[in-house]
């Protein structure tokens, strides 16, 4: 009995499935028409209604010197700030309100740190390819100017500090030379205790001299290799739009049209049975 019941259920399921297929087949013209309408609508919308968007990308290397403009998190915030974008737009002759600037930044500007490095990627979108390029270049130029101005004071202070270190080193060399002369005189006078004290002082001066020379070399190397910003990949003039994607939109519209048609048919059938 149980086996017969399972066979009956299977037959009933097969009959229902066949009925569903036949129901869809009977409405194939409606389904095809709705899919075609959806495809045509998507094509018209993508080709003639939606504005094309052009995208350019660039990558920059932040300064190798410690400071505000070499911190990736801070740089990301500064690069995507309304203050910086307002300067860029003003230089390009594009007037925008604060809300329009925020909207543009949120929808058309992407600034990200690459991994744990000090490399920042910048992506700019616009409805005009030249404008995308000009905005990207303006962002880099303004950020670089701000970075140069910021590091200029730090570097000047660092050079003054380095000069003081070199003066200290000269004083130590002078003290060492004087002590060597005193040691020779003390040995000649038989003042062995004085000689011992001077030798200990010279040993301490030599340690200080080595530490100073090491610090001076490190500072000079940092100043010699300093850069406030490096452009790894320059922004380029985009040739093709990145959106709207006509093929993708048509494919999505076709699927949605098919799903909508099937839903309408089944809903209509259900209401008639009621």
C-alpha positions in Angstrom: 0.0 0.0 0.0 2.8 2.4 0.9 4.6 1.7 -2.4 1.4 2.4 -4.3 0.9 5.7 -2.4 4.4 6.8 -3.4 3.7 6.0 -7.0 0.5 7.9 -7.0 2.3 10.9 -5.5 5.0 10.7 -8.2 2.4 10.5 -10.9 0.5 13.4 -9.5 3.7 15.5 -9.3 4.5 14.6 -12.9 1.1 15.6 -14.0 1.3 18.9 -12.2 4.7 19.7 -13.7 3.4 18.8 -17.1 0.5 21.1 -16.6 2.8 24.0 -15.5 5.0 23.5 -18.6 1.9 23.4 -20.8 0.6 26.5 -19.1 3.8 28.4 -19.8 3.9 27.1 -23.4 0.3 28.3 -24.0 1.5 31.8 -23.0 4.8 31.7 -24.9 3.9 34.7 -27.0 3.1 36.8 -23.9 6.3 35.7 -22.2 8.4 36.4 -25.3 6.7 39.7 -25.8 7.4 40.8 -22.3 11.0 39.7 -22.5 11.5 41.6 -25.8 9.8 44.7 -24.3 12.2 44.5 -21.3 15.2 44.1 -23.5 14.1 47.1 -25.7 13.5 49.2 -22.7 16.9 48.4 -21.2 18.6 49.1 -24.5 16.9 52.5 -24.9 17.5 53.4 -21.2 21.2 52.4 -21.4 21.9 54.0 -24.8 19.9 57.2 -24.8 18.8 58.0 -21.2 21.6 57.2 -18.8 24.7 59.4 -19.1 28.0 57.5 -19.8 30.5 57.5 -17.1 34.3 57.6 -17.7 36.8 56.4 -15.2 40.5 57.1 -14.7 42.9 55.6 -12.1 46.1 56.7 -10.5 48.4 55.5 -7.7 50.7 57.6 -5.5 53.4 56.8 -2.9 53.2 58.9 0.2 56.3 60.6 1.7 59.0 58.4 3.2 59.3 61.0 6.0 57.3 60.6 9.2 54.5 63.1 9.4 50.8 63.8 8.9 51.0 63.5 5.1 52.8 60.1 5.2 50.1 58.4 7.3 47.8 56.4 4.9 44.7 56.7 7.0 45.1 60.4 7.2 46.0 60.8 3.5 42.8 58.9 2.5 40.7 61.3 4.5 42.5 64.3 3.1 42.3 63.1 -0.5 38.6 62.6 -0.3 37.8 65.7 1.7 35.3 68.4 0.5 38.0 71.1 1.1 40.4 69.5 -1.3 37.7 68.7 -3.9 36.4 72.3 -3.7 39.9 73.6 -4.6 40.1 71.2 -7.5 36.7 72.1 -8.9 37.2 75.9 -8.5 40.5 75.6 -10.4 38.6 73.8 -13.2 35.8 76.5 -13.2 33.2 74.1 -11.9 31.0 75.6 -9.2 29.4 73.2 -6.7 27.6 73.6 -3.4 28.7 71.6 -0.3 26.0 69.0 -0.8 26.8 68.6 -4.5 30.5 68.1 -3.6 29.6 65.5 -1.0 27.4 63.7 -3.5 30.1 63.8 -6.1 32.8 62.5 -3.7 30.5 59.7 -2.5 29.5 58.5 -6.0 32.5 59.3 -8.2 35.6 59.3 -6.1 37.2 56.2 -4.5 40.4 56.5 -2.4 41.9 53.4 -0.9 45.1 52.3 0.8 46.7 49.3 -0.9 47.4 46.7 1.7 49.6 47.8 4.6 51.7 49.9 2.3 51.9 53.7 2.0 50.5 53.4 -1.6 47.2 55.1 -2.2 44.9 54.3 -5.2 42.6 57.0 -6.5 39.7 56.4 -8.9 37.8 59.3 -10.4 34.6 59.0 -12.5 32.8 61.7 -14.5 30.4 62.1 -17.4 33.3 63.6 -19.5 36.6 61.8 -20.1 38.6 65.1 -20.0 37.0 66.1 -16.7 37.9 62.8 -15.1 41.5 63.3 -16.0 41.6 66.9 -14.9 40.0 66.1 -11.6 42.4 63.3 -10.9 45.4 65.5 -11.8 44.0 68.3 -9.7 43.6 66.1 -6.6 47.2 65.0 -6.9 48.5 68.5 -7.5 46.7 70.1 -4.6 47.6 67.2 -2.2 51.2 67.4 -3.3 51.4 71.1 -2.7 49.9 70.7 0.7 52.3 67.9 1.4 55.3 70.0 0.3 54.2 72.9 2.5 53.8 70.7 5.5 57.1 68.9 5.1 59.0 72.1 4.3 58.8 73.3 8.0 59.6 69.8 9.3 62.7 69.5 7.0 63.9 73.0 8.0 63.7 72.1 11.7 65.4 68.8 11.0 68.3 70.7 9.2 68.7 73.0 12.2 68.7 70.0 14.5 71.3 68.3 12.3 73.4 71.5 12.4 73.3 71.4 16.2 74.4 67.8 16.2 77.4 68.6 14.1 78.3 71.4 16.4 78.1 69.0 19.4 80.3 66.6 17.4 82.9 69.4 16.9 82.9 70.2 20.6 83.4 66.5 21.4 86.4 66.3 19.0 87.8 69.5 20.6 87.4 68.0 24.1 89.1 64.8 23.0 92.0 66.7 21.5 92.4 68.8 24.7 92.2 65.7 26.8 94.9 63.9 24.8 97.2 66.9 25.3 96.5 66.9 29.0 97.2 63.2 29.2 100.6 63.7 27.6 101.4 66.5 30.0 100.1 64.6 33.1 102.2 61.5 32.2 105.3 63.7 31.9 104.5 65.2 35.3 103.9 61.8 36.8 100.2 62.5 37.6 99.0 59.0 37.0 95.6 59.6 38.8 94.9 62.5 36.5 95.8 60.4 33.5 93.4 57.7 34.6 90.5 60.2 35.0 91.2 61.8 31.6 91.3 58.4 29.9 87.9 57.5 31.4 86.5 60.8 30.3 87.9 60.2 26.8 86.3 56.8 26.7 82.9 58.3 27.5 83.4 61.1 24.9 84.3 58.4 22.3 81.0 56.6 23.0 79.1 59.9 22.7 80.9 60.6 19.5 80.0 57.3 18.0 76.3 57.8 18.9 76.3 61.3 17.5 78.0 60.2 14.2 75.4 57.4 13.8 72.5 59.8 14.4 74.0 62.4 12.0 74.4 59.8 9.3 70.8 58.6 9.8 69.5 62.2 9.6 71.6 63.0 6.5 70.4 59.8 4.8 66.8 60.6 5.5 67.1 64.2 4.2 69.0 63.0 1.2 66.4 60.5 0.2 63.4 62.6 1.2 60.4 63.0 -1.1 57.0 64.4 -0.3 55.1 62.4 -2.9 55.7 60.0 -5.8 53.3 59.3 -8.6 53.5 55.6 -9.4 50.8 55.6 -12.1 49.8 58.8 -13.7 46.1 59.3 -14.4 45.1 58.7 -18.0 42.5 60.0 -20.5 39.8 57.3 -20.6 38.7 56.2 -24.0 35.7 54.0 -23.3 32.9 54.5 -20.7 32.7 52.1 -17.8 28.9 52.6 -17.4 26.2 52.0 -18.3 27.1 48.4 -19.3 24.6 47.9 -22.2 25.1 44.1 -22.5 24.8 43.5 -18.8 21.7 45.7 -18.5 20.0 43.9 -21.4 20.8 40.5 -19.9 19.4 41.6 -16.5 16.3 43.0 -18.1 15.7 39.8 -20.1 15.9 37.7 -16.9 13.6 40.1 -15.0 11.2 40.2 -17.9 11.1 36.4 -17.9 10.5 36.2 -14.2 7.8 38.9 -14.3 6.0 37.1 -17.1 6.0 33.7 -15.3 4.8 35.4 -12.1 1.9 37.1 -13.9 0.9 33.9 -15.6 0.9 31.8 -12.4 -0.8 34.6 -10.5 -3.6 34.9 -13.1 -4.1 31.1 -13.1 -4.3 31.1 -9.3 -6.9 33.9 -9.3 -9.0 32.1 -11.9 -9.0 28.8 -9.9 -10.2 30.7 -6.8 
